[in-house]
Amino acid sequence: MARMTEEEAIALDKKWTEITPKVGPNGSGFLARRRAAHMITIDGLSADYLFSKAIADHKTPAEIVSDMIQERLAVVQ
């Protein structure tokens, strides 16, 4: 996973402590606009595997899943 610089960490902290995210009805809030509403649930074993693989490869779990899907799609085509 990518590491933040000290300046990035300070800017992120400032953003979330000074600006409160706005929520809205029917998917018009902050998280829905960021497509965070498309989360899925996985079992504990899969989660442990994803996090271990992400740490080993210095990637996010989302990048690991994306890579796995891309590999499967390449095999099918």
Secondary structure, DSSP 8 states (H G I E B T S, - for coil): -----HHHHHHHHHHHHHS-----TTTTSHHHHTTTT------HHHHHHHHHHHHHHT--HHHHHHHHHHHHHHHH-
